[in-house]
Amino acid sequence: MHVQSVRVQHFSDPACPWAYSARPFHARLKWRFGDQLHWQLVTIGLSETAVDYERRGYTPQRQVASQRTFRDRFGMPFALRVKPRMAGTARACRAIIAVREQAPDRADAALRALQLMQFTTDHLLDVDDHVREALHGVSGIDADAATDRIDDPEIVALYQADKERARSAAGTAIEAQDRHSTSDGPVRYTAPSIIFEHDGASIVAGGFQPFEAYDLALANLAPDLERRPAPASAAEVLAAFPDGLTTAEVASVLRPSDLVDADRVAAEEELLGLVAAGEATREPLGRTPCGACRPPSPPRRAGTSARSRAPRSRRRPASSPSGCRWCCRRR
C-alpha cells in the first residue's frame, strides 16, 4: 500500500510559551501520523537582543505572571522563576539551526531542550554556555560544535533566511484569523504556526491551535493518511518518544478519542505506577516537584521502591501542579 507523506513547516521560537504549551497537541499529532509527516523547523527569531523585549514592555516579572496562566491552562511544566533579566532569542535560534545542519531530524529535540531550559530554569537563551549545557542533554548531536557555530556566517545566513520565511505571512490564513504578529514590522507567523503541504496544496494552521485543528486540516489535505489508534498504556507512549514527554503530553497522546479530554491526573498516576514498578524513573525540572520518566539504568540511580499500582482515582483537586511538572523519557 502506498503511504502518503505530508510536509510540515513548523514555525517556532524557544521563548514562546504558546509554542511550548502546544507540545501536547504536537505529541498527539506525531503519535497518530508518525513518519507520514515530514517536519521542517523554521526558527522565528522573536528578538535579537534583550533590549527588543524591553522596548515592548516585557519584564521577567511580567513573564512569570503570564506563565502561571499557561501552566494551569495547558499543563506544561513552568518553574515560575523570575529570571535575572530579559534575553534575546537570536543566539538560541542559531544554535538550533546549527543542530539542524548537523542532523535535521534532531532540530525539534534541540528546540525542546531550550524550551525546557527557558521555562524551568534560571538560564538565559542569549548566554552561550547556558545554551550549550541544554543541548548537551540532546542525544545524537554534537552540542559543543553546534554552540560554537552560533556566529558562523553560514549559520547566520540561514537564520536570516528563516526570519524572512517567518515574516512572509501577509495575505495568508493566519492573517485572516488574526493569529499573526507585526511586532517587528512585517506580517509574521506566530509560534507555533504550521503549514501542511501535500500534492501541490497547502493548509495553514496559524499560531496556537488545538489538536483538532491539525487533524481537520490533514483530513482535508490528505484523507488517505494512515491513522494510528490511541495507545493502550503510558508505557507504550514512552516507548514511542525516546526524547521524553511531560505528563501533559502523555495525557494528550493517551486520549482514547478526540471527543475525550486529556486526563493529566490519570496519566500521572499511571506514570507513578511505572516508576514504582521499576519501569521508569523521574528527573527534576528546575526546583519544582517535577521529573522525567524513563526505563531505569541500574544501578545509576536509586528509584522508588517497587509497589503495586494504585487504582486510578477520578477525584481531582482544583489543580494538579505535580501532574504538570513531570518529564517522561525512556532510555
One Martini backbone bead per residue (centre of mass of N, CA, C, O) as a GRO file, in nm:
protein
  331
    1MET     BB    1   0.096   0.036   0.023
    2HIS     BB    2   0.059   0.367  -0.024
    3VAL     BB    3   0.229   0.624   0.147
    4GLN     BB    4   0.181   0.917   0.249
    5SER     BB    5   0.303   1.262   0.246
    6VAL     BB    6   0.374   1.540   0.473
    7ARG     BB    7   0.456   1.861   0.492
    8VAL     BB    8   0.603   2.034   0.788
    9GLN     BB    9   0.585   2.360   0.881
   10HIS     BB   10   0.762   2.490   1.171
   11PHE     BB   11   0.701   2.767   1.375
   12SER     BB   12   0.958   2.881   1.609
   13ASP     BB   13   1.040   2.950   1.968
   14PRO     BB   14   1.190   2.914   2.283
   15ALA     BB   15   1.017   3.175   2.418
   16CYS     BB   16   0.735   3.050   2.355
   17PRO     BB   17   0.455   2.955   2.539
   18TRP     BB   18   0.271   2.854   2.313
   19ALA     BB   19   0.459   2.645   2.188
   20TYR     BB   20   0.506   2.484   2.446
   21SER     BB   21   0.188   2.431   2.501
   22ALA     BB   22   0.164   2.254   2.219
   23ARG     BB   23   0.306   1.980   2.269
   24PRO     BB   24   0.065   1.785   2.318
   25PHE     BB   25  -0.047   1.811   2.023
   26HIS     BB   26   0.211   1.717   1.876
   27ALA     BB   27   0.230   1.439   2.002
   28ARG     BB   28  -0.039   1.335   1.887
   29LEU     BB   29   0.034   1.379   1.591
   30LYS     BB   30   0.282   1.188   1.588
   31TRP     BB   31   0.137   0.936   1.673
   32ARG     BB   32  -0.082   0.915   1.445
   33PHE     BB   33   0.131   0.973   1.179
   34GLY     BB   34   0.425   0.989   1.197
   35ASP     BB   35   0.622   0.935   0.905
   36GLN     BB   36   0.412   1.099   0.723
   37LEU     BB   37   0.557   1.331   0.865
   38HIS     BB   38   0.758   1.613   0.749
   39TRP     BB   39   0.967   1.798   0.937
   40GLN     BB   40   1.017   2.166   0.950
   41LEU     BB   41   1.218   2.395   1.104
   42VAL     BB   42   1.136   2.741   1.185
   43THR     BB   43   1.289   3.017   1.289
   44ILE     BB   44   1.193   3.333   1.413
   45GLY     BB   45   1.313   3.547   1.600
   46LEU     BB   46   1.181   3.743   1.832
   47SER     BB   47   1.481   3.839   1.935
   48GLU     BB   48   1.796   3.975   1.934
   49THR     BB   49   1.748   4.125   2.210
   50ALA     BB   50   1.658   4.237   2.516
   51VAL     BB   51   1.572   4.522   2.420
   52ASP     BB   52   1.332   4.438   2.248
   53TYR     BB   53   1.157   4.354   2.490
   54GLU     BB   54   1.173   4.613   2.661
   55ARG     BB   55   1.032   4.797   2.445
   56ARG     BB   56   0.757   4.612   2.484
   57GLY     BB   57   0.736   4.569   2.819
   58TYR     BB   58   0.914   4.349   2.918
   59THR     BB   59   0.944   4.129   3.206
   60PRO     BB   60   1.015   3.890   3.429
   61GLN     BB   61   0.753   3.930   3.593
   62ARG     BB   62   0.553   3.917   3.356
   63GLN     BB   63   0.625   3.634   3.264
   64VAL     BB   64   0.545   3.478   3.520
   65ALA     BB   65   0.249   3.560   3.529
   66SER     BB   66   0.177   3.417   3.255
   67GLN     BB   67   0.281   3.125   3.315
   68ARG     BB   68   0.062   3.039   3.513
   69THR     BB   69  -0.161   3.024   3.302
   70PHE     BB   70  -0.034   2.813   3.120
   71ARG     BB   71  -0.004   2.589   3.325
   72ASP     BB   72  -0.309   2.565   3.413
   73ARG     BB   73  -0.428   2.522   3.119
   74PHE     BB   74  -0.196   2.303   2.975
   75GLY     BB   75   0.045   2.156   3.179
   76MET     BB   76   0.309   2.262   3.153
   77PRO     BB   77   0.620   2.316   3.277
   78PHE     BB   78   0.660   2.572   3.536
   79ALA     BB   79   0.874   2.734   3.768
   80LEU     BB   80   0.837   3.039   3.828
   81ARG     BB   81   1.093   3.216   3.747
   82VAL     BB   82   1.287   3.489   3.805
   83LYS     BB   83   1.477   3.635   3.603
   84PRO     BB   84   1.749   3.849   3.586
   85ARG     BB   85   1.658   3.882   3.276
   86MET     BB   86   1.633   3.948   2.968
   87ALA     BB   87   1.622   3.766   2.642
   88GLY     BB   88   1.732   3.679   2.360
   89THR     BB   89   1.686   3.441   2.065
   90ALA     BB   90   1.900   3.426   1.836
   91ARG     BB   91   2.120   3.232   1.947
   92ALA     BB   92   1.935   2.989   1.990
   93CYS     BB   93   1.837   2.967   1.698
   94ARG     BB   94   2.122   2.917   1.579
   95ALA     BB   95   2.171   2.654   1.731
   96ILE     BB   96   1.940   2.500   1.600
   97ILE     BB   97   2.048   2.526   1.311
   98ALA     BB   98   2.311   2.374   1.366
   99VAL     BB   99   2.164   2.113   1.427
  100ARG     BB  100   2.011   2.092   1.157
  101GLU     BB  101   2.280   2.057   0.994
  102GLN     BB  102   2.365   1.793   1.130
  103ALA     BB  103   2.045   1.699   1.223
  104PRO     BB  104   1.734   1.741   1.116
  105ASP     BB  105   1.585   1.534   1.330
  106ARG     BB  106   1.703   1.725   1.595
  107ALA     BB  107   1.577   2.011   1.611
  108ASP     BB  108   1.335   1.965   1.805
  109ALA     BB  109   1.506   1.868   2.045
  110ALA     BB  110   1.651   2.137   2.077
  111LEU     BB  111   1.405   2.308   2.126
  112ARG     BB  112   1.307   2.159   2.376
  113ALA     BB  113   1.555   2.206   2.555
  114LEU     BB  114   1.523   2.522   2.548
  115GLN     BB  115   1.243   2.534   2.667
  116LEU     BB  116   1.307   2.402   2.938
  117MET     BB  117   1.514   2.611   3.015
  118GLN     BB  118   1.328   2.863   3.002
  119PHE     BB  119   1.077   2.735   3.202
  120THR     BB  120   1.278   2.572   3.445
  121THR     BB  121   1.500   2.804   3.461
  122ASP     BB  122   1.755   3.063   3.491
  123HIS     BB  123   1.834   3.052   3.217
  124LEU     BB  124   1.972   3.191   2.908
  125LEU     BB  125   1.938   3.233   2.556
  126ASP     BB  126   2.210   3.445   2.540
  127VAL     BB  127   2.386   3.211   2.674
  128ASP     BB  128   2.603   2.989   2.558
  129ASP     BB  129   2.645   2.801   2.805
  130HIS     BB  130   2.345   2.742   2.842
  131VAL     BB  131   2.293   2.621   2.567
  132ARG     BB  132   2.502   2.398   2.580
  133GLU     BB  133   2.388   2.250   2.826
  134ALA     BB  134   2.114   2.180   2.700
  135LEU     BB  135   2.232   2.024   2.444
  136HIS     BB  136   2.369   1.790   2.606
  137GLY     BB  137   2.071   1.646   2.636
  138VAL     BB  138   2.106   1.573   2.329
  139SER     BB  139   2.086   1.327   2.126
  140GLY     BB  140   2.283   1.296   1.829
  141ILE     BB  141   2.481   1.539   1.903
  142ASP     BB  142   2.697   1.833   1.883
  143ALA     BB  143   2.691   2.074   2.109
  144ASP     BB  144   2.958   2.224   2.074
  145ALA     BB  145   2.948   2.268   1.769
  146ALA     BB  146   2.682   2.423   1.764
  147THR     BB  147   2.766   2.658   1.952
  148ASP     BB  148   3.024   2.741   1.785
  149ARG     BB  149   2.818   2.832   1.527
  150ILE     BB  150   2.652   3.090   1.594
  151ASP     BB  151   2.872   3.292   1.424
  152ASP     BB  152   2.846   3.162   1.167
  153PRO     BB  153   2.779   3.277   0.857
  154GLU     BB  154   2.600   3.041   0.765
  155ILE     BB  155   2.405   3.048   1.008
  156VAL     BB  156   2.320   3.342   0.985
  157ALA     BB  157   2.195   3.312   0.701
  158LEU     BB  158   1.984   3.099   0.779
  159TYR     BB  159   1.844   3.273   0.989
  160GLN     BB  160   1.754   3.497   0.796
  161ALA     BB  161   1.581   3.307   0.623
  162ASP     BB  162   1.387   3.229   0.848
  163LYS     BB  163   1.285   3.513   0.912
  164GLU     BB  164   1.167   3.568   0.633
  165ARG     BB  165   0.972   3.334   0.631
  166ALA     BB  166   0.819   3.425   0.897
  167ARG     BB  167   0.770   3.721   0.726
  168SER     BB  168   0.535   3.582   0.497
  169ALA     BB  169   0.205   3.618   0.597
  170ALA     BB  170   0.079   3.786   0.397
  171GLY     BB  171  -0.248   3.682   0.300
  172THR     BB  172  -0.302   3.463   0.494
  173ALA     BB  173  -0.473   3.275   0.722
  174ILE     BB  174  -0.343   3.407   0.973
  175GLU     BB  175  -0.452   3.691   0.909
  176ALA     BB  176  -0.755   3.621   0.896
  177GLN     BB  177  -0.740   3.511   1.212
  178ASP     BB  178  -0.546   3.687   1.386
  179ARG     BB  179  -0.244   3.516   1.440
  180HIS     BB  180  -0.057   3.734   1.399
  181SER     BB  181   0.239   3.952   1.361
  182THR     BB  182   0.397   4.308   1.405
  183SER     BB  183   0.639   4.361   1.613
  184ASP     BB  184   0.872   4.409   1.354
  185GLY     BB  185   0.644   4.469   1.107
  186PRO     BB  186   0.594   4.225   0.957
  187VAL     BB  187   0.408   3.965   0.870
  188ARG     BB  188   0.382   3.705   1.115
  189TYR     BB  189   0.453   3.405   1.225
  190THR     BB  190   0.341   3.240   1.485
  191ALA     BB  191   0.376   3.059   1.757
  192PRO     BB  192   0.301   2.732   1.622
  193SER     BB  193   0.310   2.736   1.319
  194ILE     BB  194   0.146   2.554   1.044
  195ILE     BB  195   0.238   2.389   0.730
  196PHE     BB  196   0.059   2.200   0.510
  197GLU     BB  197   0.196   1.974   0.251
  198HIS     BB  198   0.024   1.840  -0.054
  199ASP     BB  199   0.009   1.794  -0.377
  200GLY     BB  200   0.021   2.131  -0.412
  201ALA     BB  201  -0.102   2.172  -0.130
  202SER     BB  202  -0.228   2.393   0.142
  203ILE     BB  203  -0.230   2.441   0.510
  204VAL     BB  204  -0.301   2.680   0.763
  205ALA     BB  205  -0.188   2.677   1.110
  206GLY     BB  206  -0.216   2.946   1.301
  207GLY     BB  207  -0.054   2.928   1.558
  208PHE     BB  208  -0.250   2.850   1.807
  209GLN     BB  209  -0.373   2.508   1.819
  210PRO     BB  210  -0.564   2.257   1.826
  211PHE     BB  211  -0.561   1.937   1.739
  212GLU     BB  212  -0.823   1.943   1.562
  213ALA     BB  213  -0.709   2.133   1.347
  214TYR     BB  214  -0.498   1.942   1.236
  215ASP     BB  215  -0.681   1.702   1.169
  216LEU     BB  216  -0.863   1.854   0.971
  217ALA     BB  217  -0.648   1.937   0.771
  218LEU     BB  218  -0.555   1.642   0.699
  219ALA     BB  219  -0.832   1.530   0.610
  220ASN     BB  220  -0.837   1.729   0.359
  221LEU     BB  221  -0.546   1.698   0.232
  222ALA     BB  222  -0.498   1.370   0.349
  223PRO     BB  223  -0.725   1.118   0.379
  224ASP     BB  224  -0.513   0.854   0.341
  225LEU     BB  225  -0.399   0.858   0.599
  226GLU     BB  226  -0.267   0.692   0.850
  227ARG     BB  227  -0.422   0.589   1.168
  228ARG     BB  228  -0.330   0.571   1.483
  229PRO     BB  229  -0.413   0.438   1.751
  230ALA     BB  230  -0.455   0.445   2.060
  231PRO     BB  231  -0.301   0.382   2.333
  232ALA     BB  232  -0.291   0.152   2.612
  233SER     BB  233  -0.033   0.308   2.740
  234ALA     BB  234   0.225   0.481   2.880
  235ALA     BB  235   0.448   0.286   2.796
  236GLU     BB  236   0.390   0.311   2.492
  237VAL     BB  237   0.454   0.607   2.474
  238LEU     BB  238   0.749   0.610   2.575
  239ALA     BB  239   0.857   0.416   2.347
  240ALA     BB  240   0.793   0.648   2.114
  241PHE     BB  241   0.960   0.878   2.313
  242PRO     BB  242   1.291   0.906   2.380
  243ASP     BB  243   1.300   1.230   2.460
  244GLY     BB  244   1.031   1.280   2.596
  245LEU     BB  245   0.760   1.349   2.839
  246THR     BB  246   0.508   1.496   2.965
  247THR     BB  247   0.217   1.462   3.116
  248ALA     BB  248   0.055   1.626   2.908
  249GLU     BB  249   0.149   1.456   2.667
  250VAL     BB  250   0.059   1.181   2.756
  251ALA     BB  251  -0.241   1.255   2.790
  252SER     BB  252  -0.287   1.331   2.494
  253VAL     BB  253  -0.216   1.055   2.367
  254LEU     BB  254  -0.427   0.883   2.553
  255ARG     BB  255  -0.663   0.964   2.413
  256PRO     BB  256  -0.923   0.767   2.290
  257SER     BB  257  -1.050   1.045   2.191
  258ASP     BB  258  -1.138   1.356   2.054
  259LEU     BB  259  -1.396   1.357   2.272
  260VAL     BB  260  -1.166   1.336   2.489
  261ASP     BB  261  -1.014   1.446   2.747
  262ALA     BB  262  -0.747   1.510   2.906
  263ASP     BB  263  -0.578   1.311   3.178
  264ARG     BB  264  -0.342   1.404   3.399
  265VAL     BB  265  -0.394   1.243   3.655
  266ALA     BB  266  -0.398   0.959   3.531
  267ALA     BB  267  -0.122   0.977   3.400
  268GLU     BB  268   0.040   1.017   3.659
  269GLU     BB  269  -0.042   0.754   3.796
  270GLU     BB  270   0.076   0.570   3.579
  271LEU     BB  271   0.367   0.675   3.602
  272LEU     BB  272   0.405   0.601   3.898
  273GLY     BB  273   0.371   0.300   3.846
  274LEU     BB  274   0.626   0.270   3.672
  275VAL     BB  275   0.823   0.358   3.886
  276ALA     BB  276   0.745   0.145   4.105
  277ALA     BB  277   0.809  -0.099   3.888
  278GLY     BB  278   1.086  -0.008   3.732
  279GLU     BB  279   1.002   0.128   3.428
  280ALA     BB  280   1.074   0.413   3.559
  281THR     BB  281   1.184   0.754   3.577
  282ARG     BB  282   1.266   1.062   3.755
  283GLU     BB  283   1.327   1.411   3.683
  284PRO     BB  284   1.415   1.718   3.746
  285LEU     BB  285   1.262   2.050   3.701
  286GLY     BB  286   1.409   2.237   3.862
  287ARG     BB  287   1.241   2.311   4.181
  288THR     BB  288   1.020   2.139   4.105
  289PRO     BB  289   0.791   1.862   4.132
  290CYS     BB  290   0.961   1.712   3.893
  291GLY     BB  291   0.998   1.479   3.604
  292ALA     BB  292   1.149   1.189   3.460
  293CYS     BB  293   1.064   0.922   3.242
  294ARG     BB  294   1.232   0.600   3.249
  295PRO     BB  295   1.409   0.350   3.200
  296PRO     BB  296   1.620   0.208   3.388
  297SER     BB  297   1.985   0.242   3.495
  298PRO     BB  298   2.142   0.025   3.637
  299PRO     BB  299   2.274   0.178   3.937
  300ARG     BB  300   2.252   0.493   3.903
  301ARG     BB  301   1.958   0.499   4.049
  302ALA     BB  302   1.745   0.546   4.313
  303GLY     BB  303   1.443   0.456   4.329
  304THR     BB  304   1.157   0.352   4.387
  305SER     BB  305   0.978   0.137   4.535
  306ALA     BB  306   0.813  -0.132   4.492
  307ARG     BB  307   0.472  -0.141   4.366
  308SER     BB  308   0.154  -0.130   4.336
  309ARG     BB  309  -0.083  -0.007   4.159
  310ALA     BB  310  -0.291   0.233   4.188
  311PRO     BB  311  -0.588   0.320   4.165
  312ARG     BB  312  -0.781   0.518   3.991
  313SER     BB  313  -0.864   0.848   4.043
  314ARG     BB  314  -1.144   1.078   3.985
  315ARG     BB  315  -1.043   1.273   4.186
  316ARG     BB  316  -0.999   1.628   4.182
  317PRO     BB  317  -0.828   1.885   4.202
  318ALA     BB  318  -0.822   2.205   4.119
  319SER     BB  319  -0.519   2.124   4.085
  320SER     BB  320  -0.209   1.966   3.916
  321PRO     BB  321   0.108   2.041   3.949
  322SER     BB  322   0.260   1.767   3.940
  323GLY     BB  323   0.125   1.680   3.663
  324CYS     BB  324   0.283   1.935   3.513
  325ARG     BB  325   0.596   1.827   3.633
  326TRP     BB  326   0.677   1.615   3.405
  327CYS     BB  327   0.927   1.399   3.256
  328CYS     BB  328   0.911   1.154   2.998
  329ARG     BB  329   1.154   0.886   2.963
  330ARG     BB  330   1.337   0.676   2.760
  331ARG     BB  331   1.633   0.483   2.708
   0.00000   0.00000   0.00000
